[in-house]
C-alpha cells in the first residue's frame, strides 16, 4: 500500500527521528508483524494437524483484519507504510513444527503492540491494547514464550542489583520490635 498522497503529506507533521519508538514507527512495526503472520498462517494451514487447522484459520482471519486496521491507521496518521516484501523465508523449525513457530511469531508482535499502547491515544490505544491481549492469548494457544508483563521488553542489564538474601530471610519476618528474629 502506498503512503499518504502528496497533498496529505504536505499537511502531515514531520515524524521525529531517533532511537526511541514513535507512534508512526510502532504502527509500521505492527503492520509488518501482522503481514508476516498472515503469510505464516497461510503456510502453516497446509502443515498443521487436523485439530490445529480450525484455530489457525480463525487466527489467520484475525491477522488479516488486524493488518487492514493497521494499514488504515497508518494512512490516517500520515505515516509512510513500509513496502510489502515479496515473501518470507520459512525456517526449518517452521517446516518441522509450525505450531511452535507460530507461538514464537505471535510473541514477537507483542512488543510492537506494547509500544502502540504506550504511545497511542484514544481509540488507537484501546485498539492496540485489545490487539496486545489477543496476541498474548494466541501466543499461549501455540505454547509460545510469554514474558511476565506482555508488551514490555525487560532490559535486565538496566535493573538495579538485588540485595543479597539468605534462605532464612525468606522464612523470617520482622519481630514485634521491628527487628528480624
N, CA, C and O of each residue as an XYZ file, in Angstrom:
724
protein
N       0.829     -1.175      0.000
C       0.000      0.000      0.000
C       0.874      1.239      0.000
O       1.970      1.235      0.560
N       0.409      2.253     -0.602
C       1.156      3.498     -0.688
C       0.933      4.330      0.556
O      -0.040      4.140      1.287
N       1.852      5.258      0.786
C       1.727      6.171      1.904
C       0.726      7.261      1.583
O      -0.045      7.133      0.632
N       0.726      8.330      2.361
C      -0.216      9.409      2.124
C       0.060     10.083      0.787
O       1.180     10.047      0.278
N      -0.959     10.688      0.236
C      -0.808     11.400     -1.032
C       0.058     12.634     -0.815
O       0.301     13.037      0.323
N       0.520     13.229     -1.902
C       1.381     14.402     -1.801
C       0.682     15.534     -1.056
O       1.305     16.209     -0.236
N      -0.612     15.753     -1.332
C      -1.321     16.830     -0.642
C      -1.523     16.505      0.827
O      -1.427     17.390      1.678
N      -1.801     15.245      1.134
C      -1.948     14.858      2.537
C      -0.605     14.915      3.236
O      -0.529     15.330      4.393
N       0.469     14.501      2.548
C       1.796     14.506      3.154
C       2.228     15.925      3.506
O       2.918     16.129      4.505
N       1.832     16.910      2.698
C       2.201     18.292      2.973
C       1.575     18.786      4.265
O       2.145     19.655      4.925
N       0.422     18.259      4.643
C      -0.241     18.693      5.864
C       0.125     17.839      7.069
O      -0.351     18.095      8.175
N       0.958     16.835      6.873
C       1.350     15.941      7.960
C       2.553     16.498      8.696
O       3.486     16.998      8.068
N       2.546     16.419     10.030
C       3.720     16.862     10.780
C       4.877     15.891     10.545
O       4.664     14.711     10.266
N       6.093     16.402     10.661
C       7.277     15.555     10.482
C       7.396     14.597     11.663
O       7.172     14.978     12.812
N       7.747     13.371     11.368
C       7.956     12.350     12.393
C       9.357     12.562     12.973
O      10.321     12.655     12.214
N       9.493     12.642     14.322
C      10.822     12.825     14.893
C      11.714     11.625     14.574
O      11.242     10.494     14.461
N      13.001     11.896     14.432
C      13.941     10.808     14.166
C      14.699     10.511     15.449
O      14.888     11.393     16.286
N      15.130      9.277     15.598
C      15.880      8.874     16.781
C      15.647      7.419     17.079
O      14.942      6.717     16.355
N      16.259      6.975     18.169
C      16.191      5.563     18.530
C      14.886      5.200     19.238
O      14.485      4.036     19.225
N      14.229      6.160     19.845
C      13.004      5.863     20.580
C      11.857      5.614     19.612
O      11.768      6.252     18.564
N      10.980      4.678     19.971
C       9.832      4.439     19.092
C       8.894      5.643     19.086
O       8.774      6.372     20.072
N       8.245      5.824     17.965
C       7.242      6.872     17.805
C       5.928      6.178     17.470
O       5.934      4.998     17.121
N       4.812      6.876     17.566
C       3.560      6.233     17.160
C       3.625      5.700     15.728
O       3.113      4.617     15.446
N       4.249      6.452     14.828
C       4.356      6.001     13.437
C       5.218      4.765     13.289
O       4.864      3.845     12.551
N       6.359      4.732     13.990
C       7.225      3.554     13.879
C       6.578      2.345     14.540
O       6.768      1.215     14.089
N       5.818      2.573     15.604
C       5.113      1.460     16.252
C       4.022      0.915     15.331
O       3.830     -0.298     15.248
N       3.314      1.799     14.646
C       2.314      1.344     13.675
C       2.973      0.556     12.549
O       2.473     -0.494     12.145
N       4.092      1.062     12.045
C       4.794      0.370     10.963
C       5.269     -1.005     11.421
O       5.171     -1.974     10.668
N       5.785     -1.100     12.653
C       6.248     -2.393     13.176
C       5.084     -3.365     13.325
O       5.212     -4.544     12.997
N       3.954     -2.876     13.815
C       2.779     -3.743     13.954
C       2.282     -4.194     12.585
O       1.908     -5.354     12.411
N       2.278     -3.293     11.622
C       1.845     -3.654     10.273
C       2.735     -4.714      9.656
O       2.245     -5.660      9.040
N       4.047     -4.561      9.819
C       4.986     -5.545      9.275
C       4.819     -6.896      9.964
O       4.858     -7.940      9.311
N       4.632     -6.875     11.283
C       4.449     -8.129     12.024
C       3.158     -8.826     11.607
O       3.135    -10.047     11.452
N       2.095     -8.066     11.425
C       0.826     -8.672     11.017
C       0.920     -9.270      9.620
O       0.377    -10.345      9.363
N       1.602     -8.581      8.727
C       1.764     -9.099      7.375
C       2.554    -10.414      7.385
O       2.225    -11.351      6.657
N       3.598    -10.469      8.218
C       4.378    -11.704      8.331
C       3.527    -12.836      8.902
O       3.636    -13.981      8.461
N       2.683    -12.517      9.879
C       1.833    -13.558     10.464
C       0.766    -14.039      9.489
O       0.430    -15.224      9.487
N       0.231    -13.157      8.668
C      -0.717    -13.600      7.637
C      -0.032    -14.627      6.745
O      -0.597    -15.683      6.462
N       1.168    -14.321      6.308
C       1.928    -15.241      5.455
C       2.197    -16.561      6.189
O       2.016    -17.638      5.621
N       2.628    -16.472      7.453
C       2.952    -17.677      8.223
C       1.725    -18.565      8.416
O       1.812    -19.784      8.271
N       0.587    -17.959      8.741
C      -0.625    -18.767      8.922
C      -1.069    -19.402      7.607
O      -1.523    -20.546      7.593
N      -0.940    -18.670      6.510
C      -1.301    -19.259      5.218
C      -0.428    -20.480      4.932
O      -0.922    -21.496      4.443
N       0.858    -20.384      5.234
C       1.765    -21.515      5.011
C       1.520    -22.631      6.021
O       1.631    -23.809      5.681
N       1.190    -22.274      7.255
C       1.005    -23.278      8.306
C      -0.253    -24.110      8.100
O      -0.280    -25.286      8.464
N      -1.283    -23.525      7.528
C      -2.548    -24.255      7.368
C      -2.371    -25.570      6.624
O      -3.113    -26.520      6.875
N      -1.422    -25.646      5.729
C      -1.202    -26.892      4.982
C      -0.309    -27.865      5.737
O      -0.138    -29.004      5.302
N       0.265    -27.437      6.862
C       1.212    -28.272      7.593
C       0.726    -28.677      8.980
O       1.313    -29.563      9.600
N      -0.322    -28.052      9.471
C      -0.819    -28.337     10.820
C      -1.675    -29.597     10.837
O      -2.235    -30.003      9.819
N      -1.762    -30.210     12.026
C      -2.644    -31.369     12.160
C      -4.100    -30.904     12.135
O      -4.384    -29.712     12.256
N      -5.003    -31.849     11.977
C      -6.427    -31.527     11.804
C      -6.989    -30.729     12.977
O      -7.806    -29.831     12.773
N      -6.565    -31.041     14.197
C      -7.093    -30.346     15.371
C      -6.645    -28.884     15.425
O      -7.329    -28.052     16.022
N      -5.526    -28.569     14.821
C      -4.994    -27.204     14.868
C      -5.445    -26.337     13.701
O      -5.269    -25.119     13.729
N      -6.020    -26.948     12.684
C      -6.377    -26.208     11.475
C      -7.482    -25.182     11.726
O      -7.375    -24.048     11.258
N      -8.527    -25.545     12.442
C      -9.634    -24.603     12.673
C      -9.182    -23.386     13.476
O      -9.486    -22.260     13.082
N      -8.455    -23.574     14.610
C      -7.988    -22.372     15.306
C      -7.057    -21.522     14.439
O      -7.122    -20.293     14.473
N      -6.194    -22.178     13.665
C      -5.264    -21.432     12.811
C      -6.016    -20.621     11.762
O      -5.639    -19.485     11.475
N      -7.065    -21.187     11.190
C      -7.860    -20.452     10.200
C      -8.517    -19.230     10.847
O      -8.579    -18.162     10.238
N      -9.001    -19.385     12.070
C      -9.580    -18.253     12.791
C      -8.541    -17.187     13.103
O      -8.811    -15.992     12.981
N      -7.344    -17.626     13.508
C      -6.275    -16.676     13.802
C      -5.814    -15.965     12.528
O      -5.479    -14.781     12.565
N      -5.795    -16.680     11.408
C      -5.444    -16.056     10.127
C      -6.424    -14.922      9.825
O      -6.007    -13.833      9.430
N      -7.702    -15.168     10.005
C      -8.710    -14.124      9.761
C      -8.486    -12.929     10.692
O      -8.628    -11.779     10.275
N      -8.134    -13.205     11.961
C      -7.850    -12.114     12.899
C      -6.671    -11.277     12.411
O      -6.717    -10.047     12.451
N      -5.614    -11.950     11.950
C      -4.430    -11.219     11.489
C      -4.710    -10.421     10.220
O      -4.176     -9.325     10.047
N      -5.530    -10.953      9.343
C      -5.893    -10.192      8.145
C      -6.648     -8.925      8.535
O      -6.410     -7.855      7.974
N      -7.557     -9.053      9.498
C      -8.310     -7.888      9.967
C      -7.393     -6.893     10.688
O      -7.495     -5.684     10.481
N      -6.488     -7.416     11.544
C      -5.551     -6.537     12.244
C      -4.660     -5.791     11.250
O      -4.403     -4.599     11.415
N      -4.194     -6.492     10.224
C      -3.358     -5.833      9.218
C      -4.141     -4.737      8.500
O      -3.616     -3.646      8.277
N      -5.381     -5.015      8.140
C      -6.211     -3.993      7.494
C      -6.399     -2.787      8.417
O      -6.337     -1.642      7.970
N      -6.631     -3.050      9.714
C      -6.786     -1.965     10.690
C      -5.516     -1.119     10.775
O      -5.577      0.110     10.754
N      -4.364     -1.789     10.872
C      -3.092     -1.071     10.977
C      -2.857     -0.232      9.725
O      -2.443      0.924      9.818
N      -3.118     -0.807      8.564
C      -2.930     -0.059      7.316
C      -3.815      1.188      7.296
O      -3.374      2.249      6.853
N      -5.045      1.073      7.765
C      -5.937      2.238      7.809
C      -5.399      3.288      8.781
O      -5.448      4.484      8.492
N      -4.886      2.846      9.935
C      -4.321      3.796     10.900
C      -3.057      4.448     10.352
O      -2.820      5.635     10.578
N      -2.245      3.675      9.633
C      -1.034      4.233      9.024
C      -1.414      5.343      8.050
O      -0.824      6.424      8.074
N      -2.390      5.081      7.202
C      -2.822      6.098      6.232
C      -3.393      7.330      6.930
O      -3.083      8.457      6.544
N      -4.218      7.128      7.946
C      -4.856      8.269      8.604
C      -3.897      9.057      9.489
O      -4.176     10.204      9.836
N      -2.765      8.450      9.858
C      -1.812      9.154     10.718
C      -0.645      9.751      9.942
O       0.321     10.230     10.536
N      -0.735      9.724      8.615
C       0.311     10.289      7.761
C       1.638      9.550      7.893
O       2.694     10.122      7.620
N       1.597      8.320      8.297
C       2.806      7.515      8.412
C       3.024      6.791      7.096
O       2.076      6.296      6.487
N       4.254      6.731      6.666
C       4.576      6.012      5.426
C       4.578      4.517      5.717
O       5.264      4.054      6.628
N       3.819      3.780      4.951
C       3.787      2.326      5.109
C       5.057      1.732      4.521
O       5.556      2.191      3.494
N       5.567      0.714      5.180
C       6.750      0.019      4.673
C       6.371     -0.735      3.407
O       5.242     -1.208      3.282
N       7.297     -0.851      2.472
C       6.983     -1.627      1.270
C       6.710     -3.084      1.632
O       7.362     -3.649      2.510
N       5.762     -3.670      0.960
C       5.390     -5.058      1.237
C       6.446     -5.988      0.647
O       6.746     -5.910     -0.545
N       7.014     -6.871      1.478
C       8.010     -7.806      0.945
C       7.360     -8.814      0.004
O       6.158     -9.073      0.074
N       8.177     -9.369     -0.869
C       7.669    -10.354     -1.830
C       7.263    -11.644     -1.134
O       6.410    -12.376     -1.638
N       7.846    -11.923     -0.016
C       7.535    -13.139      0.736
C       8.468    -13.251      1.923
O       9.264    -12.348      2.181
N       8.376    -14.337      2.634
C       9.195    -14.572      3.812
C       9.831    -15.945      3.690
O       9.239    -16.867      3.129
N      11.030    -16.074      4.213
C      11.699    -17.375      4.222
C      11.164    -18.180      5.402
O      11.113    -17.685      6.528
N      10.774    -19.399      5.144
C      10.303    -20.284      6.204
C      11.488    -21.101      6.713
O      12.192    -21.743      5.934
N      11.696    -21.069      8.006
C      12.824    -21.783      8.592
C      12.547    -23.282      8.645
O      11.408    -23.728      8.508
N      13.602    -24.034      8.846
C      13.455    -25.482      9.032
C      12.592    -25.760     10.263
O      11.811    -26.711     10.276
N      12.736    -24.926     11.299
C      11.927    -25.096     12.511
C      10.443    -24.948     12.187
O       9.615    -25.699     12.704
N      10.106    -23.984     11.335
C       8.713    -23.795     10.950
C       8.202    -25.019     10.205
O       7.103    -25.504     10.477
N       8.995    -25.515      9.269
C       8.565    -26.670      8.487
C       8.399    -27.904      9.363
O       7.511    -28.721      9.120
N       9.248    -28.047     10.383
C       9.185    -29.213     11.269
C       8.073    -29.088     12.309
O       7.411    -30.076     12.631
N       7.867    -27.890     12.833
C       6.879    -27.688     13.904
C       6.207    -26.331     13.720
O       6.545    -25.375     14.418
N       5.263    -26.239     12.792
C       4.657    -24.930     12.521
C       3.928    -24.339     13.725
O       3.946    -23.122     13.908
N       3.295    -25.159     14.540
C       2.551    -24.623     15.688
C       3.490    -23.927     16.666
O       3.181    -22.843     17.161
N       4.622    -24.538     16.944
C       5.593    -23.936     17.859
C       6.105    -22.615     17.297
O       6.221    -21.628     18.023
N       6.407    -22.600     16.013
C       6.910    -21.379     15.388
C       5.840    -20.295     15.364
O       6.161    -19.116     15.513
N       4.579    -20.667     15.180
C       3.507    -19.670     15.234
C       3.470    -19.005     16.608
O       3.256    -17.797     16.706
N       3.679    -19.786     17.666
C       3.724    -19.215     19.013
C       4.843    -18.205     19.165
O       4.662    -17.154     19.781
N       5.999    -18.522     18.603
C       7.138    -17.607     18.663
C       6.870    -16.345     17.847
O       7.188    -15.242     18.291
N       6.289    -16.500     16.663
C       5.955    -15.335     15.837
C       4.891    -14.466     16.503
O       4.965    -13.239     16.445
N       3.902    -15.100     17.135
C       2.870    -14.335     17.854
C       3.521    -13.516     18.971
O       3.211    -12.338     19.147
N       4.423    -14.147     19.721
C       5.091    -13.449     20.826
C       5.901    -12.257     20.321
O       6.031    -11.251     21.018
N       6.442    -12.371     19.117
C       7.256    -11.287     18.561
C       6.433    -10.042     18.238
O       6.997     -8.953     18.125
N       5.111    -10.174     18.085
C       4.279     -8.999     17.799
C       3.965     -8.196     19.056
O       3.624     -7.016     18.974
N       4.078     -8.826     20.201
C       3.627     -8.199     21.448
C       4.367     -6.896     21.761
O       3.708     -5.929     22.141
N       5.699     -6.810     21.623
C       6.353     -5.523     21.905
C       5.877     -4.380     20.998
O       5.794     -3.238     21.449
N       5.569     -4.664     19.746
C       5.060     -3.608     18.859
C       3.725     -3.088     19.377
O       3.476     -1.882     19.370
N       2.873     -3.997     19.824
C       1.594     -3.550     20.376
C       1.788     -2.848     21.714
O       1.040     -1.927     22.041
N       2.785     -3.273     22.496
C       3.105     -2.569     23.742
C       3.516     -1.133     23.465
O       3.119     -0.218     24.187
N       4.319     -0.932     22.409
C       4.694      0.432     22.028
C       3.468      1.242     21.618
O       3.359      2.418     21.962
N       2.549      0.623     20.889
C       1.332      1.342     20.483
C       0.461      1.697     21.688
O      -0.147      2.767     21.721
N       0.400      0.804     22.676
C      -0.357      1.112     23.897
C       0.287      2.309     24.593
O      -0.407      3.220     25.045
N       1.621      2.300     24.677
C       2.327      3.372     25.374
C       2.259      4.702     24.631
O       2.142      5.757     25.254
N       2.332      4.655     23.310
C       2.442      5.884     22.525
C       1.134      6.350     21.903
O       1.006      7.512     21.520
N       0.171      5.454     21.802
C      -1.091      5.795     21.158
C      -1.991      6.615     22.058
O      -1.747      6.762     23.256
N      -3.026      7.140     21.456
C      -4.010      7.926     22.198
C      -5.404      7.505     21.788
O      -5.622      7.063     20.660
N      -6.342      7.641     22.699
C      -7.751      7.412     22.405
C      -8.045      6.060     21.801
O      -7.595      5.035     22.312
N      -8.809      6.051     20.699
C      -9.209      4.784     20.083
C      -8.027      3.927     19.624
O      -8.107      2.699     19.662
N      -6.929      4.561     19.191
C      -5.756      3.785     18.757
C      -5.161      3.013     19.927
O      -4.730      1.872     19.763
N      -5.135      3.625     21.103
C      -4.603      2.949     22.293
C      -5.520      1.795     22.699
O      -5.039      0.713     23.038
N      -6.817      2.014     22.668
C      -7.767      0.944     23.014
C      -7.614     -0.216     22.039
O      -7.594     -1.378     22.446
N      -7.506      0.099     20.753
C      -7.320     -0.933     19.730
C      -6.027     -1.703     19.978
O      -6.014     -2.932     19.905
N      -4.930     -0.985     20.274
C      -3.634     -1.633     20.497
C      -3.669     -2.531     21.727
O      -3.075     -3.609     21.720
N      -4.354     -2.105     22.776
C      -4.457     -2.935     23.978
C      -5.218     -4.218     23.672
O      -4.827     -5.296     24.119
N      -6.295     -4.106     22.918
C      -7.055     -5.290     22.519
C      -6.195     -6.222     21.666
O      -6.225     -7.439     21.851
N      -5.426     -5.650     20.729
C      -4.549     -6.458     19.873
C      -3.453     -7.126     20.691
O      -3.105     -8.278     20.432
N      -2.903     -6.414     21.680
C      -1.875     -6.987     22.545
C      -2.432     -8.174     23.330
O      -1.805     -9.230     23.399
N      -3.604     -7.995     23.915
C      -4.222     -9.094     24.675
C      -4.504    -10.296     23.782
O      -4.277    -11.436     24.187
N      -4.992    -10.055     22.586
C      -5.274    -11.154     21.660
C      -3.985    -11.858     21.246
O      -3.960    -13.083     21.124
N      -2.913    -11.094     21.030
C      -1.623    -11.698     20.670
C      -1.101    -12.562     21.814
O      -0.544    -13.634     21.579
N      -1.276    -12.101     23.046
C      -0.846    -12.905     24.197
C      -1.651    -14.207     24.273
O      -1.090    -15.264     24.562
N      -2.948    -14.138     24.017
C      -3.773    -15.360     24.033
C      -3.351    -16.325     22.927
O      -3.262    -17.532     23.153
N      -3.093    -15.794     21.735
C      -2.653    -16.662     20.633
C      -1.281    -17.258     20.929
O      -1.027    -18.419     20.607
N      -0.401    -16.476     21.535
C       0.920    -16.989     21.920
C       0.763    -18.167     22.865
O       1.402    -19.204     22.684
N      -0.080    -18.011     23.865
C      -0.315    -19.106     24.818
C      -0.971    -20.302     24.138
O      -0.657    -21.446     24.464
N      -1.874    -20.052     23.203
C      -2.535    -21.152     22.496
C      -1.502    -22.051     21.826
O      -1.620    -23.275     21.878
N      -0.493    -21.456     21.199
C       0.525    -22.226     20.482
C       1.692    -22.625     21.377
O       2.638    -23.258     20.908
N       1.641    -22.264     22.661
C       2.731    -22.633     23.572
C       3.976    -21.788     23.390
O       5.085    -22.232     23.690
N       3.795    -20.574     22.901
C       4.938    -19.684     22.673
C       5.410    -19.028     23.954
O       4.734    -19.092     24.981
N       6.576    -18.395     23.894
C       7.139    -17.741     25.078
C       6.392    -16.441     25.386
O       6.118    -15.641     24.491
N       6.072    -16.248     26.648
C       5.354    -15.045     27.055
C       6.029    -14.494     28.299
O       6.234    -15.216     29.274
N       6.372    -13.218     28.263
C       7.029    -12.597     29.412
C       6.004    -12.349     30.516
O       4.799    -12.376     30.268
N       6.487    -12.106     31.741
C       5.549    -11.830     32.842
C       4.692    -10.594     32.606
O       3.575    -10.505     33.117
N       5.206     -9.644     31.838
C       4.462     -8.427     31.535
C       4.449     -8.260     30.014
O       5.291     -7.554     29.460
N       3.491     -8.910     29.336
C       3.462     -8.834     27.873
C       3.387     -7.394     27.384
O       2.617     -6.585     27.903
N       4.185     -7.095     26.397
C       4.202     -5.757     25.824
C       5.346     -4.900     26.309
O       5.656     -3.873     25.706
N       5.976     -5.310     27.394
C       7.133     -4.581     27.898
C       8.365     -5.443     27.702
O       8.392     -6.605     28.109
N       9.379     -4.873     27.081
C      10.629     -5.590     26.891
C      11.479     -5.338     28.127
O      11.766     -4.191     28.468
N      11.877     -6.408     28.791
C      12.658     -6.304     30.014
C      14.133     -6.176     29.660
O      14.714     -7.088     29.072
N      14.734     -5.056     30.013
C      16.165     -4.836     29.807
C      16.862     -5.190     31.116
O      17.073     -4.330     31.972
N      17.216     -6.459     31.262
C      17.777     -6.941     32.523
C      19.032     -6.186     32.931
O      19.273     -6.000     34.124
N      19.837     -5.748     31.973
C      21.065     -5.029     32.293
C      20.779     -3.690     32.971
O      21.643     -3.150     33.662
N      19.584     -3.154     32.780
C      19.238     -1.864     33.368
C      18.566     -1.984     34.734
O      18.259     -0.970     35.362
N      18.334     -3.208     35.199
C      17.715     -3.395     36.506
C      18.732     -3.144     37.608
O      19.910     -3.460     37.442
N      18.295     -2.577     38.741
C      19.237     -2.386     39.847
C      19.593     -3.739     40.458
O      18.806     -4.682     40.382
N      20.760     -3.833     41.056
C      21.135     -5.101     41.685
C      20.243     -5.371     42.895
O      19.803     -4.448     43.582
N      19.992     -6.629     43.133
C      19.206     -7.024     44.297
C      20.130     -7.230     45.487
O      21.279     -7.643     45.330
N      19.620     -6.940     46.673
C      20.390     -7.181     47.892
C      20.541     -8.684     48.085
O      19.658     -9.465     47.730
N      21.665     -9.067     48.648
C      21.888    -10.481     48.932
C      20.896    -10.930     50.005
O      20.637    -10.202     50.963
N      20.364    -12.088     49.845
C      19.416    -12.639     50.818
C      19.776    -14.094     51.060
O      20.330    -14.770     50.193
N      19.454    -14.554     52.238
C      19.664    -15.960     52.568
C      18.315    -16.647     52.601
O      17.270    -15.996     52.593
N      18.349    -17.948     52.638
C      17.107    -18.711     52.728
C      16.373    -18.351     54.009
O      15.145    -18.277     54.018
N      17.115    -18.124     55.099
C      16.474    -17.757     56.369
C      15.696    -16.450     56.244
O      14.651    -16.290     56.875
N      16.198    -15.513     55.433
C      15.493    -14.245     55.242
C      14.110    -14.449     54.638
O      13.196    -13.663     54.884
N      13.962    -15.495     53.856
C      12.677    -15.759     53.225
C      11.634    -16.257     54.214
O      10.436    -16.062     54.012
N      12.088    -16.895     55.275
C      11.157    -17.521     56.214
C      11.000    -16.767     57.515
O      10.169    -17.145     58.340
N      11.762    -15.724     57.726
C      11.618    -14.957     58.958
C      11.068    -13.593     58.621
O      11.404    -13.011     57.589
N      10.262    -13.109     59.455
C       9.687    -11.790     59.247
C      10.122    -10.877     60.364
O      10.836    -11.300     61.273
N       9.703     -9.641     60.309
C      10.066     -8.724     61.390
C       9.430     -9.174     62.698
O       8.298     -9.656     62.730
N      10.179     -9.004     63.760
C       9.649     -9.358     65.086
C       8.774     -8.221     65.593
O       8.565     -7.230     64.893
N       8.272     -8.364     66.790
C       7.421     -7.340     67.393
C       8.138     -5.996     67.493
O       7.498     -4.946     67.426
N       9.453     -6.023     67.652
C      10.196     -4.769     67.817
C      10.628     -4.181     66.488
O      11.248     -3.118     66.447
N      10.311     -4.851     65.424
C      10.693     -4.352     64.112
C      11.999     -4.944     63.623
O      12.388     -4.728     62.475
N      12.686     -5.697     64.489
C      13.929     -6.334     64.073
C      13.636     -7.767     63.684
O      12.683     -8.376     64.168
N      14.455     -8.289     62.818
C      14.300     -9.697     62.426
C      14.753    -10.592     63.560
O      15.692    -10.279     64.291
N      14.065    -11.710     63.688
C      14.441    -12.646     64.743
C      15.512    -13.593     64.273
O      15.952    -14.454     65.034
